[in-house]
Amino acid sequence: MEQEQAWYLLPDEERIETPSLIFYEERLKANISLLKSKIDRVSRLRPHVKTYKCREITRLLLSAGINKFKCATIAEAEMLAMDQVPDVLLAYQPVAENISRFFKLKSQYPDTAFSCLADHPKIAEQLSAMAIKEDVTVDVYIDLNVGMNRTGISPDQALSLVKSLRRLTGLRIKGLHAYDGHIHDAAMEVRMEKSAPVIKQLSDLQEKLEAYLGYDLRIVAGGTPTFPIYASETDFECSPGTFILWDKGYQDAYPEQAFYTAALVASRVVSLPDDGWICTDLGHKAVAAEKELKNRVFFISAPLLEVQSQSEEHLVLRNTTPENYLPGDMLYGLPYHVCPTVALHEKAICLKADQSIEYWEIISRKRKITI
């Protein structure tokens, strides 16, 4: 068993600071290859960078022929443009100062084609006014609410919005965007059943709007849970994110998607407060804490340790085995939710194929890089 798990062990453990975020490059590459194998055309892939937030993984994706990306913040968009990504969708409707920042992106990084979401005439008018001022054209995707009730408009309101946008100078309607985060059931057949009406709704709306506009529209839809469905059942562009790192939550929920866990958190025992009790340095600031206590981290190097409490800098565990732990012992933990965990770290340790180590900056955890 130790030999099977050896993939996660770091060389020179005693020199590793904790808590730390660890990426495993061979597994990242394997996940990219697996993703590509699940879709008919690489051009339909538009991965979401919110999960990994670093330039080095962007470069791995680019080298694999993936040229379209999706992001949620101006900083993530700038991170992508720093590596000359050809096509970046800001999957967020910019408002207030972020409209100005969006246009600064377009000006500062002319080699990248930026687009954004729109779901309200007021914002569309502001985008149009800025486009006229800057003498540019802005590509927009109509954001649709297909059941998550977070952003977007009802599909039956889309034609009205499209008619409003068509009257505005400087805007070009590029396509439709729909995020179905409410469809996250463990059973694949349930996800397929819930996705079917969404697929029909989007396809019917696409046909109607293309007839009105007189040109083709793209559909960008879904995340990781519904990726296999949209990949095989539609011609939509697909936007999985968590696939690249994978985590305990998705590993348990979606076994049909056999991605490798490619990111862990390294922690050390710092104290033994009582018989059978262990305190580690994996607090709220090092692993995402939005889930219930038992579903925050799973120690693959010590699976029988039971989480008891967590605070800003400490995670207390109960040792129910005869194994003895000492202060300084390293524990390797698999986060249940890796996306917000990555954002807690300024850098990641990357274990390369040759067992060397690099440090990768989590650059777009920042709200601002330069713009």
ABEGO torsion letter per residue (X at the ends): XAAAAAAABBBGAAABBOBBBBBBAAAAAAAAAAAAAABABAAABBBBAAAAGBAAAAAAAAAAGBABBBBABAAAAAAAAAAGBABBBBBBBBBEAAAAAAAAAAAABAABBBBBBBABAAAAAAAAAAAAAAGBBBBBBBBBBAGAGABEBBAAAAAAAAAAAAABBGBBBAEBBBBAAABABABAAAAAAAAAAAAAAAAAAAAAAAAAAGBBBBBBBEBAAAAAAAAAABABBBBBAAAAAEBAAAAAABAABBBBBABBBBBBBABBABBGBBBBABBAAABBAABBAABABBBAABAABBBABBBAABBBBBBABABBBBBGBBBBBBBABAAAAAAABABBBBBBAAGBBBBBBBAAABABAAX
